Amino acid sequence: MHGIAYWIEKRARITPTRIAVIAKDQALTYQQMNEQIQRLANYLRHELQVKKGDRIGILSQNSLEYVLLLFAIAKLGAIAVPFNIRLTPAELDYQFEDSGIRVLCAQPEFGATIELIKAKASVAHMIWLEPGELPWSQDGPSESSQHSRPEADDGSGDDPYIICYTSGTTGKPKGAVLTQENMFWNAVHNVAALDLTSEDCSIVLLPLFHIGGIGLFAFPTWLAGGRVVVAGKFDPDKAIQLIETHRVTIVMGVPAIHEAIRQSPLFATTSFDSVRWFYNGGAPCPMELIQNFQERGLPFGQGYGLTETSPTVFMIAKEDAKRKAGSIGKPVMFCEVRLISDDGKDVGQGEIGELLVKGPNVMKEYWNRPEETAKTIRDGWLYTGDLARFDEEGFAYIVGRRKEMIISGGENIYPLELEQVIGELDGVQEAAVVGVPDEKWGEVAKVFIVPKSGVVITEAHIKAHCEQRLAKYKIPKSFVFLTELPRNATGKIIKQALTRLKSDSITQ
């Protein structure tokens, strides 16, 4: 199978003058994009002696250079290692050492952080991503840059392509190794599910260090021959302006992004008439937020995926998005899924079970973690750790994380259900539920609530609402009010930190 850089090379032959990518004030056609990718690949190969399998780290905000690197690395059969720019030097030090990067490409703004990373000593080459001063784009190209293409070791489908580190909410992050073939099949899944064509324009609002920034929906759009707008650091007003200016058709985000867009003053005055899909992933979206978009006549749907699955597993069709609001839809074209009980048997319709995934988009392995790989992938099935159920029409709903399930007096309590019910209240910005030990019941639910700014909401009010919507055993036994919830570098709530919160850190 061809490597993913071939997509741009082939598009450069078919539609050379069509716009491929827009970043800041720069737009490149497919031909121009291909030429720059080739030039960069030649520089890496001949000037830095990058060879197949070498790891190349990237520490950068979203940018055109980031995109070019992702394809140039693929062309060489090297391995991209995108680093989360929000990590501390200590966290980056672990990932530098674990991945064994040979080259680091970084924006100058992260220079001070890099200086504090001990493992940088093992990096052979440093490339500063300074527009106008990029070593492969200077006037008077070096002799090596004049080669038409690398002579050998071009990337192919089964090559490890990218190491994406998981968020590590329960320990050291693991590096999910995705192949070029994984990325191809993810693109195919999204092209088919969204009916993507060369007329589509998607926008990258998620960070490119996240699998969602790459796979949803930049790479699928390029496979279809469309345009991709690469936004820089997320700003809701700027995002809305870019959507309108470039006539974006597909907008992907996580709940925090969609909420920020909804709260922007521009949301009410912008038509969004070019957008045919607002899509959510990363975490379940509150029903109120979904309804805010749908009430404006804006198509809004949800899907489900994981870093380990490149990422897409489920997507909801446009015609079902409103009547099945809250569902993640059905499995994408070439994915198989199962729901199993604790004893490994398939559960029936409507019953809750752990979600297993099999398909060509499932990762190759965890980097340097054979035991973790064997535990996660068994007989070809990826054990996700997520709990889900199917309704009578085959639509799936995520219920929560297996490890987070609370067993109270022999009854199962799913924190996500409680969080969604409490989130229905107007005065609640967000809520997180954890299980805490209880002498009588074994475990009970405890909820941490962040009220909306300027709103007073009481425990009695929340408890009364829960009593109307939940069985008695599900109602939280304690309520804590905070100004914010603890999050990791990718924005996910760290529930372990909530269970360790001291009373003096609590804001009532």
Secondary structure, DSSP 4 states (H G I P E B T S, - for coil): -B-THHHHHHHHHHSTTSEEEEETTEEEEHHHHHHHHHHHHHIIIIIS---TT-EEEEE--S-HHHHHHHHHHHHHT-EEEEPPTTS-HHHHHHHHHHHT-SEEEE-GGGHHHHHT-GGGGG--EEEE--TT--TTSSSS--GGGGSSS-SS---BTTSEEEEEE---SSSS--EEEEEHHHHHHHHHHHHHHHT--TT-EEEE-S-TTSHHHHHTTHHHHHHHT-EEEE--S--HHHHHHHHHHTT--EEEE-HHHHHHHHHSTTTTT---TT-SEEEE-SSPPPHHHHHHHHHTT--EEEEEE-GGGSSEEEE--GGGTTTTTT--BEE-TT-EEEEE-TTSPBPPTT--EEEEEESTTS-SEETT-HHHHHHHEETTEEEEEEEEEE-TTS-EEEEEEGGG-EEETTEEE-HHHHHHHHTTSTTEEEEEEEEEEETTTEEEEEEEEEEPTT----HHHHHHHHHHHS-GGGS-SEEEE-SS--B-TTS-B-HHHHHT--GGG---
